[in-house]
Each structure stands twice: as C-alpha cells, then as structure tokens.
Amino acid sequence: MKESVSVLKGIGLTMYEAEAYVTMTSLISSTATEIAEKSGIPRSKIYNVLKGLSKKNFIEIEDGRPQTYHVKSPVEVLSREKDRISTEIDDTITRLTNVYENGMSQVQAPIWRIYGVEKIISQEVEIINRARTSINMRIGFLFEGEGEALVKAFKNRPSLKVNILASPTCYINGYEVNIINMFKDEEINIQKADIPFVKVLISDSKEMMHTYTKFSEDKRNVLPETAIGIWNKYEDVARNYDERFMNQLKKMKKKGKKKS
C-alpha cells in the first residue's frame, strides 16, 4: 500500500486522497463512513478528500442518502495520468531546451571540461539528441558501455545523417571489440580508418566534443580514471573540423571506388 500511495502522491494526489483511492480499489463502491474506517482517514476530513478525488476524476459520486462512492479502474485512471504527465514532460523538455540553448549561445567562452566516463558518455548522448541534421564521428577507442549507448542514441534519431570514421577494433577490459561491426547499420555510414587514440564527435558543424584518455602500457586498454572530454561550442572551430572530416571521408570513398 505504501508504494502505491507514494506513486499516487507523485502524480498529484494528496496523502489522504492517495490513501482513500487505494482503499477504494478493494471496496469498489462504498460510503464515506466505510472508506474512512478502512483507510484510517479522519471522518472530519473524508468528505473533502472524496470531493477532491471526484474533481480529479478518480472516483464517481452517486447521489443518495447516504451518498455512494464508486472507484474508477486503476488502468483507466493511471493510463490517463501517465499520458498527461508524459505530455507535460515533453512540453517542459521543449521549453527548457530552448531556454538552455539560448543561454548556451550567450556564453562568451563556450568550452567545458568534462571528467569521468559516465559524464562523457552522457554528454555525447545529449549532443546526439540535440542534433538537427548530422553527426560526424572519429572513433579511435571506446569506453565500457559507450558503444551501446551511442548505437541506442542513433537508433532513437533515425532522421540524422551519421558518418563515422573508426579504427577496426579496440580493447575494452582486455577483450577485443570490433568497432565497425558494432556500428554497422543501414542508417549509419561507417568507414574503416587509421584513427589514433582519440575520439571526436561533431554535431551540425556547430558543436563538438574531443575525448582523451591514457592507455595501459601495452596500448590496449583505456584507463577510465584519466578520461577527459572537451566540449566546444565555438561554431567556427566545429565547422573547420567538420570540413576536414568530410574531406577525409570523400577521399576515402574515392579510393574505395578506384579499388572496386
């Protein structure tokens, strides 16, 4: 019961309203007196509580002496509330993202250092989610869980044009990982390339992120505690890197056609 009450409070019911609704799901139809007794809600408050539940469309009130209160199906009520909250969250994301991006554009020196693998991966995914037309990447290595997170982000944005230049393989926790196969998808243009131990993500020629890390002595495994991301929103810099990326990609495609 406590878990259900907590969830109902989270979607906007008061403590008493949540307790009354949970109690009514077992009573189905009952009087205010019965609901107060079963739920432990004071009788002096039960009528206002039930009136509140009725206004929020969680129950129906049948006139009579005494009045009868009928609970609405949890599937009906909670599905409705889930849709409402989802819509409100989507609208809030849109509004706050516009505010955030406008604020970012006002920052005079838009370069940030990001420390830690989880934060770096999270920032990469955020950049992908924010991109409007294209993502270009150079991948010389991957952190644990990073490849899966990037693939998932790309799948959630099927309209993006994604180009990747990547080393054939890298090592994660001592195991060899095929980077090309990991990103192989109809919607992703991935080309094998000689990429040094660095990673670059460029979005819409407007923002980019370099990621660096130290490696073990045998140059196989990354040392995640040394990871650092440099997030850059200087458009001139991002555009310059993007142009160089596309020139390299075009040259590689020409070479591939000549060989075939």
VOZA-438288 format. One line per 10 residues: number of its first residue (from 0); their letters; for each residue x, y, z of C-alpha. Coordinates in Angstrom, 2 decimals. Layout:
! VOZA-438288
NUM> a> X:Y:Z; ...
***
This chain:
! VOZA-438288
0> mkesvsvlkg> 0.00:0.00:0.00; 2.82:2.41:0.87; 4.37:2.09:-2.58; 1.03:2.75:-4.31; 0.33:5.76:-2.10; 3.80:7.13:-2.87; 3.22:6.80:-6.63; -0.20:8.45:-6.41; 1.28:11.35:-4.42; 3.90:11.66:-7.14
10> igltmyeaea> 1.23:12.26:-9.78; -0.55:14.95:-7.80; -2.81:13.40:-5.15; -2.61:14.44:-1.51; -1.68:11.84:1.10; -5.31:11.38:2.16; -6.54:11.25:-1.45; -3.98:8.59:-2.28; -4.87:6.53:0.79; -8.60:6.85:0.04
20> yvtmtsliss> -8.17:5.78:-3.60; -6.01:2.77:-2.68; -8.60:1.73:-0.08; -11.46:2.14:-2.58; -9.82:-0.17:-5.12; -10.70:-3.03:-2.79; -14.10:-1.66:-1.71; -15.18:-0.75:-5.28; -18.37:1.02:-4.10; -18.84:2.29:-0.56
30> tateiaeksg> -19.98:5.08:1.70; -17.80:7.82:3.15; -18.04:6.22:6.60; -16.80:2.86:5.30; -13.92:4.49:3.43; -12.89:6.48:6.49; -12.93:3.37:8.70; -10.95:1.21:6.24; -8.39:3.88:5.34; -7.92:5.46:8.77
40> iprskiynvl> -8.70:8.91:7.41; -10.46:11.14:9.99; -14.22:11.36:9.36; -13.99:15.14:9.63; -11.82:15.17:6.50; -13.17:12.27:4.42; -15.86:14.25:2.54; -13.40:16.88:1.31; -10.95:14.12:0.36; -13.59:12.30:-1.70
50> kglskknfie> -14.71:15.57:-3.27; -11.09:16.14:-4.33; -10.85:12.66:-5.86; -14.06:13.29:-7.78; -12.73:16.58:-9.19; -9.58:14.79:-10.31; -11.76:12.13:-11.98; -10.54:9.21:-9.86; -13.99:8.33:-8.50; -17.68:8.93:-9.22
60> iedgrpqtyh> -20.28:10.06:-6.68; -23.80:8.64:-6.73; -26.42:10.82:-5.03; -28.48:9.24:-2.27; -28.76:9.02:1.49; -26.01:8.30:2.16; -24.03:9.06:-0.99; -22.21:6.16:-2.59; -18.69:6.50:-3.96; -17.58:4.36:-6.91
70> vkspvevlsr> -13.88:3.92:-7.68; -12.68:4.17:-11.28; -10.46:1.45:-12.71; -6.74:1.91:-11.98; -5.99:1.03:-15.62; -8.25:3.83:-16.85; -7.14:6.39:-14.27; -3.40:5.72:-14.24; -3.11:5.33:-18.02; -4.77:8.73:-18.38
80> ekdristeid> -2.44:10.28:-15.81; 0.59:8.64:-17.43; -0.29:10.18:-20.80; -0.87:13.57:-19.17; 2.44:13.55:-17.34; 4.32:12.33:-20.43; 2.86:15.20:-22.46; 3.73:17.71:-19.75; 7.30:16.39:-19.55; 7.73:16.56:-23.34
90> dtitrltnvy> 6.44:20.14:-23.36; 8.75:21.06:-20.49; 11.74:19.50:-22.25; 10.99:21.58:-25.33; 10.59:24.82:-23.37; 13.65:24.34:-21.18; 15.81:23.13:-24.06; 15.04:26.35:-25.93; 15.99:28.35:-22.83; 19.12:26.24:-22.31
100> engmsqvqap> 20.33:26.55:-25.90; 19.67:30.27:-25.90; 21.66:30.58:-22.68; 24.48:28.48:-24.12; 24.73:30.78:-27.12; 25.26:33.74:-24.76; 28.22:32.17:-23.00; 31.34:34.07:-24.06; 33.78:31.18:-23.87; 31.74:28.05:-24.66
110> iwriygveki> 34.34:25.41:-23.83; 33.93:22.98:-20.93; 35.99:20.15:-19.49; 34.07:17.02:-18.59; 35.65:14.48:-16.28; 34.61:10.86:-15.86; 33.43:8.20:-18.28; 29.74:8.32:-17.30; 29.55:12.10:-17.70; 31.38:11.97:-21.03
120> isqeveiinr> 29.02:9.33:-22.43; 26.01:11.25:-21.10; 27.23:14.43:-22.83; 27.78:12.59:-26.11; 24.23:11.23:-26.00; 22.89:14.70:-25.16; 24.69:16.20:-28.16; 23.24:13.49:-30.42; 19.74:14.07:-29.04; 20.09:17.79:-29.66
130> artsinmrig> 21.48:17.46:-33.21; 19.17:18.51:-36.04; 20.75:17.18:-39.23; 24.11:15.45:-38.86; 26.59:13.74:-36.58; 30.16:13.03:-37.71; 32.49:10.97:-35.52; 36.07:9.78:-35.39; 36.37:6.78:-33.10; 39.79:5.50:-32.09
140> flfegegeal> 38.64:3.84:-28.87; 35.53:3.20:-26.78; 34.84:3.14:-23.08; 32.90:0.30:-21.48; 29.20:0.73:-22.36; 29.87:3.68:-24.66; 29.31:1.87:-27.95; 25.93:0.53:-26.83; 24.87:3.99:-25.59; 25.83:5.64:-28.88
150> vkafknrpsl> 24.10:2.99:-31.01; 20.91:3.39:-28.94; 21.07:7.18:-29.31; 21.47:6.89:-33.08; 18.53:4.48:-33.35; 16.37:7.00:-31.48; 17.26:9.63:-34.11; 16.71:7.84:-37.47; 16.46:11.14:-39.38; 20.05:12.12:-38.53
160> kvnilasptc> 22.76:11.65:-41.13; 25.52:9.78:-39.29; 29.07:9.35:-40.63; 31.76:7.53:-38.66; 35.46:7.02:-39.34; 36.67:4.33:-36.96; 39.58:2.10:-36.12; 38.69:-1.51:-36.93; 38.98:-2.66:-33.32; 39.73:-1.54:-29.78
170> yingyevnii> 40.09:-3.24:-26.41; 37.63:-2.94:-23.54; 38.56:-4.65:-20.27; 41.08:-6.82:-22.11; 38.63:-8.01:-24.77; 38.94:-7.06:-28.43; 35.86:-5.24:-29.75; 35.03:-4.86:-33.44; 34.04:-1.20:-33.71; 32.94:-1.49:-37.34
180> nmfkdeeini> 30.52:-4.33:-36.62; 29.17:-2.58:-33.52; 28.01:0.43:-35.57; 27.07:-1.46:-38.73; 23.59:-0.27:-39.62; 21.71:0.76:-42.74; 21.33:4.30:-41.37; 24.99:4.72:-40.33; 27.79:5.31:-42.83; 30.84:3.83:-41.10
190> qkadipfvkv> 34.24:3.63:-42.75; 37.35:1.85:-41.52; 40.20:4.31:-40.98; 43.50:4.69:-39.20; 42.28:6.71:-36.22; 44.75:7.47:-33.38; 43.78:7.10:-29.73; 41.30:9.95:-29.77; 37.56:10.41:-30.24; 35.76:13.37:-31.83
200> lisdskemmh> 32.01:13.97:-32.15; 30.75:16.87:-34.31; 27.11:17.95:-34.42; 25.60:20.06:-37.24; 29.01:21.78:-37.75; 28.10:23.80:-34.64; 29.38:21.95:-31.60; 31.84:19.19:-30.95; 33.48:17.09:-28.29; 37.02:15.72:-28.12
210> tytkfsedkr> 37.62:12.84:-25.74; 41.04:11.85:-24.49; 42.33:9.18:-22.14; 45.56:7.50:-21.13; 46.16:3.87:-22.04; 47.81:0.91:-20.40; 51.48:0.25:-21.20; 50.59:-2.25:-23.94; 48.34:0.44:-25.52; 45.36:-1.89:-25.41
220> nvlpetaigi> 43.12:-0.80:-22.56; 41.99:2.69:-21.65; 42.49:3.97:-18.12; 38.97:5.31:-17.46; 40.00:7.34:-14.42; 42.09:9.55:-16.75; 39.25:10.26:-19.21; 38.51:13.87:-20.09; 36.10:15.38:-22.61; 36.49:18.84:-24.12
230> wnkyedvarn> 33.07:20.13:-25.16; 33.36:23.03:-27.60; 30.57:25.25:-28.91; 32.66:27.63:-30.98; 30.92:27.25:-34.34; 33.98:28.33:-36.36; 36.07:25.61:-34.74; 33.36:22.95:-35.14; 32.80:23.91:-38.79; 36.53:23.73:-39.51
240> yderfmnqlk> 36.79:20.23:-38.00; 33.65:19.15:-39.85; 35.03:20.31:-43.21; 38.23:18.38:-42.60; 36.20:15.32:-41.63; 34.08:15.45:-44.79; 37.16:15.97:-46.99; 38.77:12.87:-45.48; 35.53:10.90:-45.92; 35.28:11.92:-49.61
250> kmkkkgkkks> 38.90:10.91:-50.26; 38.29:7.52:-48.67; 35.19:6.97:-50.79; 37.14:7.83:-53.97; 39.88:5.36:-53.01; 37.25:2.71:-52.37; 35.70:3.26:-55.83; 39.09:3.01:-57.55; 39.86:-0.29:-55.81; 36.49:-1.73:-56.82
***
